[in-house]
Amino acid sequence: MDTIDTARTFLDDNPDIEVLEAFVIDVNGVPRGKWIPRERALDVLSKGMAMPRSVYALDVWGRDVNAAGLAEGTGDPDGICFPIADTLSRVTWLKRPTAQVLLGMNEQDGTGFYGDPRQVLANVIKGFERIGLTPVVATELEFYLIDPIRSAIDPVRPPNSREGRWHTGQTQVLSISELQDFEDVFHGIASAARAQGIPADTTLRENGPGQYEINLNHVPDALKAADYAVLLKRIVKGVARANDLDATFMAKPYGTQAGSGMHVHFSLIDSDGRNVYMGENGPSEALFHSVGGLLENMGESMAVFAPHANSYRRLRPSEHAPTYASWGFDNRSAAVRVITASKPATRIEHRVAGSDTNPYLVLAMILSAALAGIKEKRNPGGAITGDDHAISHEPLPTNWDYALQQFSRSTFAYATLGPKYRSLYTACKQQELSEFSLRVTDVEYDAYIRTV
């Protein structure tokens, strides 16, 4: 908090608040924290809250990852978590009057804890500050609304609408009526975003059954852009549940339907507020060098852009989900889309990451690669047209194991995340990968149990 007075004013203005949800964001982008009764809220907001350091290194099932080095053999010590400015706000979708606050963990000397993904991004931003540049960032998040009733034979299905259940052959992209069918949900999301100061912009119907997208406005603060993304995901899930639905940010919940991405738009401004990606007669050299850096380091970053087994189902040809490290002008088939429709808004859209990612880590890898490209004056090569990927374009990893191998040896990930965080992330993902290798799928039983 800027001052404890901010917290006092909030509580005075919201006398009905009974509980404070205080949480951090772990390696998988999952909020983890505690409920604090109102009478203790000021203590937490002013003095901080103890949390195990190991909370940042849990696998996707919420289990300790001993190989990450924060739990077993360490005594599992606490760190002190302090509120992130401007994140104290109401939770509008719960029945009990509730507030929330996002926390970040500090080391004993007051610096940010290396295992906090927010701190990882903060370290990358310092590199831009040293050369007088500021990233201006926005994210677009795709997700599915789904029926909350699931079973082993029907694990995911679209929600009911006024017209009945969706048929799998329909897409209804940009349908206004499909937005109206779930008016209460989107009204609730918009209301929660306003209450929490999250700059949500356009909402639209996407390609899959029950799939939607919400765009966030550009902000000249990459940390805030990532905060907004993680908090918006929390809002969407919470409001959907309050309306007897579920929402999922899985990259590919339906094998034969569109995947869900998190597209990142960004530009760079100098100390005078000038967009350095805008040249006299088109995109500047800085933009092209940034694109070159993004392409150069994309393969080694895929374990962050596609962090789960399911993530790689989304990366298929002709689905507006990239399979090559390529770029193009206003081309959604490319991994990197250069947008020049409005000269002052000249920017890059990075289209690789899924919605199932940790926004702090995604932005850290993207911005670090762009900065490296500028410093090294990287040449991006030729732009693609249509789906024409030349043989010179690097294919992106198509499976989780290979992506993790590349990441664990990556000098770029080492430089961007730091050696300790690269090891922490690798350990968490390797534990998840090992779990998947032990699970026999229904497809294998269907194919093999009686035939081989």
Secondary structure, DSSP 8 states (H G I E B T S, - for coil): ---HHHHHHHHHH-TT--EEEEEEE-TTS-EEEEEEEHHHHHHHHHH-EEEEGGGGGB-TTS-B-GGGTSSTTTT--EEEEEE-TT--EEE-SSSS-EEEEEEEEE-TTSSB-TT-HHHHHHHHHHHHHHTT-EEEEEEEEEEEEE-S--BTTB-------TT-S--TT---TT-HHHHHHTHHHHHHHHHHHHHTT--EEEEEE-SSTTEEEEEE--BS-HHHHHHHHHHHHHHHHHHHHHTT-EEE--S-SSTTS---BEEEEEEEE-TT--BTTEETTEE-HHHHHHHHHHHHTHHHHHHHHS-STTHHHH--TTTTS-SEE-EEET-TTSSEEEE-SSGGG-EEEE---BTTS-HHHHHHHHHHHHHHHHHHT--------TT---TTSEE---SHHHHHHHHHT-HHHHHHH-HHHHHHHHHHHHHHHHHHHH---HHHHHHHTTT-
